Amino acid sequence: MIGGGQLARMMAGAAAELGVPFRVLAEAPDASAAQVAPHMVGDHADLADLRAFAATVDVVTFDHEHVPTEHLRALQEAGVAVRPGPEALQHAQDKLVMRAAVERMGLPNPAWAPVDDLEAVLAFGDEHGWPMILKTPRGGYDGKGVLKLDDADDARASAADGTLAAWLGAGITPLLAEALVPFSRELSAQVARTPSGEVAVYPVVDSVQVAGVCDLVVAPAQDLDPAVAAAATAAAVRLAEELDVTGMLAVELFETPGVGPGFQVNELAMRPHNSGHWSMDGAVTGQFEQHVRAVLDLPLGQTAPRGAGVVMKNVLGGAREDLHAGSVAALAAHPQAKVHLYGKDVRPGRKVGHVNVVADHGLSLEEAVRTAESAAALLRDDAPTTGTETEARP
């Protein structure tokens, strides 16, 4: 796996359980995955490092989307099994490429256009309405690389001395302009696909975002129109098949009740995804095991959630620096909770772990949400929640 982050760390355990030797190209010797798996330290943007790493393994897959496409093509031309391949992965690497593919397939897409300068931004806003969204086509995640412009004056101010000025000054063009989507909530549809074409689907989940970062996931999404769930799943399967994805694919969606099929496509990720962490403890086959199976063309596993549903709560860096002590406190207070920590130093707002709780054995889904949030608060802040977080959720 190229990339030594928490996804690679969690993949290591799944691979070990299947008896699959697993190696990581890590960015540093103390990277999250390098702490638990055999690894080589190298730069994912250096072709020589990629070639040296690929020579030690049978299949290459990814912890992130940032490996240059031309390097992946070079590896593939040299006979390396790259999964997903560069022609598929470019749709997760470049949002402009992704938008064009979604449009070509006739799937629900917000209005969009490439824009090179302030005049093009203003023209888009005038045509499609304000507020509007600007994105950097590559490299953005967890709310980074995303700019909301409220009106033309806001756009002019940002172009004069703001984020837009910084992007244009750094030569990041074209940018992706998108119409602001009036959505009720964010959803995620995940599928796995093997090189031989077998597909397995996970239930569509509710993904609550706070400040651009995934905060809470409930699987399956509650009170979701079955027709919308079926259409979203079908769209994810179609994307996986027509883009020739191998491994896990996450399709992030906006729910749009009463508009089109009830959703619009937001973004794609061709790897395990934050919205699928629930499956580690809440499904027979978690997304990390499924990704290993898929890229090795092994039979795929069952995906149905356990019990009445499953809750995943992200743990972001907070007041508590000693995560081990926090883990002890959380486990003591909430034996129903499964705590997953990533071996990272604590920094405010940094993803350092997550908590999964299955609604089973007398625990309702609402109680599972409260349990997950309280356990995460003990990990983060040395104090349980008061319940106000859950009550305030839409």
SULBEL-V118302 format. One record per residue. SS is DSSP state (@ for helix, = for strand, . for the rest). PHI is phi in degrees with one decimal (NA if undefined). OMEGA is omega in radians with two decimals (* if undefined). Layout:
SS|PHI|OMEGA  SS|PHI|OMEGA
//
This chain:
.|NA|3.11  =|-87.7|-3.08  .|111.2|-3.04  .|-108.6|-3.11  .|-81.3|-3.07  @|-67.4|3.10  @|-65.4|3.08  @|-64.8|3.13  @|-60.7|-3.11  @|-74.1|3.06  @|-67.5|-3.08  @|-59.8|3.14  @|-65.3|3.13  @|-63.9|3.12  @|-63.8|-3.13  @|-60.8|-3.14  @|-64.2|3.10  .|-86.8|-3.11  .|74.2|-3.11  .|-98.6|3.04  .|-59.7|-2.98  .|-135.0|3.12  .|-128.1|-3.07  =|-127.3|2.89  =|-92.1|-3.02  =|-103.1|-3.12  .|-76.5|-3.13  .|-157.3|-3.11  .|-66.9|3.12  .|-106.2|3.10  .|-59.9|-3.04  .|-50.6|-3.10  @|-74.9|-3.12  @|-65.2|3.11  @|-72.9|-3.01  .|-128.5|-3.04  .|-137.3|2.98  .|-55.3|-3.02  =|-152.7|2.96  =|-122.6|3.09  =|-86.7|-3.12  .|-167.8|-3.07  .|-104.9|-3.11  .|-65.4|3.12  .|-96.0|-3.12  .|-105.8|-3.06  @|-62.5|3.13  @|-63.0|3.09  @|-63.8|3.13  @|-64.2|3.12  @|-63.4|-3.12  @|-62.9|3.13  @|-67.9|-3.09  @|-61.2|-3.14  .|-67.8|-3.08  .|-99.2|-3.03  .|-134.8|3.13  .|-97.0|-3.11  =|-136.4|3.10  =|-110.7|3.02  .|-137.1|-2.82  =|-137.2|2.99  .|-89.3|-3.12  .|-153.9|-3.05  .|-102.4|-2.89  .|-97.1|3.09  .|-72.4|-3.12  .|-55.1|-3.08  @|-57.7|-3.11  @|-65.1|3.08  @|-69.2|3.13  @|-65.6|3.09  @|-64.0|3.12  @|-64.0|3.09  @|-63.6|-3.12  @|-63.1|3.11  @|-63.8|3.11  .|-85.5|3.07  .|96.5|3.13  .|-78.9|3.06  =|-78.8|-3.11  =|-102.9|-3.04  .|-136.8|0.01  .|-71.1|-3.13  .|-73.8|-3.07  @|-62.0|-3.13  @|-67.8|3.05  @|-78.5|-3.00  @|-64.4|-3.13  @|-60.5|3.13  @|-75.3|3.01  @|-94.9|-3.14  @|-82.1|-2.99  .|-127.5|-3.07  @|-67.2|3.07  @|-68.1|3.08  @|-63.0|3.13  @|-62.6|-3.13  @|-59.5|3.13  @|-63.1|3.14  @|-67.9|3.12  @|-61.6|3.10  @|-64.3|-3.13  @|-61.2|-3.12  .|-84.1|3.12  .|74.4|3.10  .|-85.5|-3.04  .|-66.4|-3.00  .|-130.5|2.95  .|-68.0|3.01  .|-58.9|-3.06  =|-152.6|3.07  =|-167.7|2.95  =|-75.2|3.13  =|-132.0|-3.06  .|-109.3|-3.04  .|-158.2|-3.09  @|-59.6|-3.11  @|-60.3|3.13  @|-68.6|3.08  @|-62.3|-3.14  @|-62.4|3.14  @|-64.0|3.13  @|-64.6|3.14  @|-60.8|3.13  @|-66.3|-3.11  @|-78.0|-2.99  @|-106.6|3.07  .|102.6|3.05  .|-108.5|-0.09  .|-66.6|3.07  =|-135.8|-3.10  =|-117.9|2.97  =|-113.5|3.11  =|-134.0|2.91  .|-76.4|-3.07  .|-62.5|-3.08  .|-122.9|2.93  .|87.8|-3.11  .|-81.1|3.05  .|-162.9|3.12  .|48.9|3.09  .|85.3|3.10  .|-76.4|3.13  .|75.0|3.13  =|-128.6|-3.11  =|-133.8|3.04  =|-96.2|3.11  =|-112.8|-3.02  .|-75.4|-3.12  .|-161.8|-3.08  @|-62.8|3.12  @|-64.2|3.09  @|-62.7|3.12  @|-63.9|-3.14  @|-64.2|3.14  @|-64.7|-3.14  @|-68.9|3.12  @|-74.3|-3.14  @|-80.7|-3.07  @|-160.5|-3.09  .|-167.1|-3.08  @|-60.9|-3.14  @|-62.3|3.09  @|-61.1|3.14  @|-64.3|3.14  @|-65.0|-3.13  @|-66.1|3.12  @|-65.8|3.12  .|-86.7|3.11  .|75.7|3.14  .|-83.7|3.10  .|-143.0|-0.07  .|-74.0|2.99  =|-93.0|3.09  =|-102.0|3.02  =|-97.6|3.12  =|-132.8|2.99  =|-68.2|3.09  .|-68.4|-3.09  .|-93.2|3.06  .|-79.1|-3.03  .|-113.1|3.14  .|-90.2|3.09  =|-167.0|3.08  =|-101.3|-3.14  =|-123.0|3.05  =|-142.7|3.08  =|-114.7|-3.11  =|-115.5|3.04  =|-136.6|3.01  =|-120.6|-3.14  =|-142.2|3.13  .|-95.7|3.08  .|-59.9|3.13  .|-85.9|2.99  .|101.3|3.07  .|-68.6|-3.11  =|-127.0|3.00  =|-128.0|-3.07  =|-115.2|3.02  .|-100.0|3.10  .|-64.5|3.05  .|-65.7|-3.07  =|-116.6|3.05  =|-90.2|-3.08  =|-119.6|-3.11  =|-87.2|-3.12  =|-104.9|3.04  =|-127.7|-3.12  .|53.0|3.08  .|80.5|-3.10  =|-117.7|3.09  =|-60.5|-3.09  =|-108.6|-3.03  =|-144.9|3.08  =|-125.9|3.05  =|-120.8|-3.13  =|-121.8|-0.14  .|-76.0|3.10  .|-60.4|-3.07  .|-81.7|3.07  .|57.6|3.09  .|-91.5|3.10  .|-53.5|-3.12  @|-55.1|3.12  @|-67.7|3.10  @|-66.6|3.12  @|-60.0|-3.13  @|-66.1|3.14  @|-67.7|3.12  @|-65.5|3.10  @|-63.6|3.12  @|-63.0|3.11  @|-64.1|3.13  @|-64.4|3.11  @|-64.3|3.14  @|-62.9|3.09  @|-60.6|-3.14  @|-61.0|-3.07  @|-75.8|-3.06  @|-74.5|3.08  .|-90.6|3.11  .|60.7|3.11  .|-76.0|2.91  .|-120.8|-3.05  =|98.9|-3.14  =|-81.3|3.00  =|-128.6|3.01  =|-108.7|3.09  =|-110.9|3.10  =|-80.0|-2.99  =|-131.1|2.90  =|-101.6|3.03  =|-80.4|-3.09  .|-129.1|-3.08  .|-55.7|3.08  .|81.6|-3.13  .|-117.8|3.12  .|58.3|3.12  .|-79.9|3.12  .|97.9|3.12  =|-157.9|2.95  =|-131.6|3.13  =|-75.1|3.08  =|-99.6|-3.11  =|-145.6|3.12  =|-121.2|2.97  =|-136.4|-3.09  .|-106.5|-3.09  .|-178.7|2.93  .|-56.7|-2.96  .|-137.2|-3.11  @|-53.8|-3.11  @|-71.9|3.11  @|-108.4|-3.13  .|-61.1|3.12  .|-54.5|-3.01  @|-70.7|3.12  @|-58.1|-3.12  @|-116.1|-2.99  @|-109.3|3.09  =|-138.1|3.10  .|-58.3|3.14  .|-120.5|3.12  .|-72.3|-3.06  @|-62.8|-3.11  @|-72.3|3.04  @|-62.6|-3.12  @|-63.2|3.13  @|-65.2|3.09  @|-59.6|3.13  @|-58.4|-3.03  @|-65.3|-3.07  @|-71.7|3.07  .|-95.9|3.13  .|60.4|3.02  .|-90.4|3.08  .|-58.3|-3.12  .|-84.2|-3.04  .|-104.2|-3.12  .|-67.5|-2.98  .|-123.4|-3.04  .|-63.2|3.11  =|-71.7|3.10  .|-83.1|3.03  .|59.2|-3.14  .|-81.7|-3.12  =|154.6|-3.07  =|-135.8|3.13  =|-118.7|3.00  =|-119.2|3.09  =|-121.2|3.08  =|-72.8|3.04  =|-112.2|3.09  =|-102.2|3.14  =|-56.1|-3.12  .|-139.6|-3.05  .|-73.4|-3.06  .|-82.6|3.11  .|-93.9|-3.11  .|-92.0|-3.09  @|-69.5|3.09  @|-63.8|3.10  @|-62.2|3.09  @|-62.6|3.12  @|-64.2|3.10  @|-59.1|-3.14  @|-63.6|-3.11  @|-66.9|-3.13  @|-67.9|3.12  @|-67.1|-3.10  @|-78.0|-3.01  .|-137.1|-3.12  .|-64.4|3.08  .|-76.8|-3.02  .|-86.1|2.98  =|-107.6|-3.09  =|-100.9|3.10  =|-124.8|3.13  =|-111.5|-2.94  .|-104.9|3.12  .|70.5|-3.10  .|-105.3|2.97  .|-67.1|-3.10  .|-78.3|2.96  .|-134.8|-3.12  =|-54.3|3.10  .|81.5|-3.13  .|-82.0|3.06  =|-69.4|-3.12  =|-118.0|3.13  =|172.6|3.02  =|-152.3|3.14  =|-122.9|3.04  =|-113.2|3.06  =|-135.9|3.11  =|-95.4|3.07  =|-80.1|-3.05  .|-157.8|3.10  .|52.9|3.06  .|85.8|3.13  .|-94.8|3.13  .|-75.1|3.12  @|-63.8|3.10  @|-62.5|3.09  @|-67.7|3.10  @|-65.2|3.08  @|-61.3|-3.12  @|-63.2|3.13  @|-64.6|-3.13  @|-62.8|-3.12  @|-68.4|3.12  @|-67.6|3.12  @|-63.2|3.13  @|-64.5|3.13  @|-65.3|3.09  @|-65.2|3.08  @|-67.1|-2.99  @|-87.8|-2.91  @|-128.0|3.14  .|64.7|3.11  .|-157.9|3.09  .|-72.8|3.08  .|-73.6|3.09  .|-94.3|-3.08  .|97.4|-3.08  @|-69.6|3.14  @|-61.0|-3.11  @|-65.7|-3.10  @|-63.4|-3.08  .|-82.4|-3.07  .|-73.2|3.06  .|-68.7|*
//
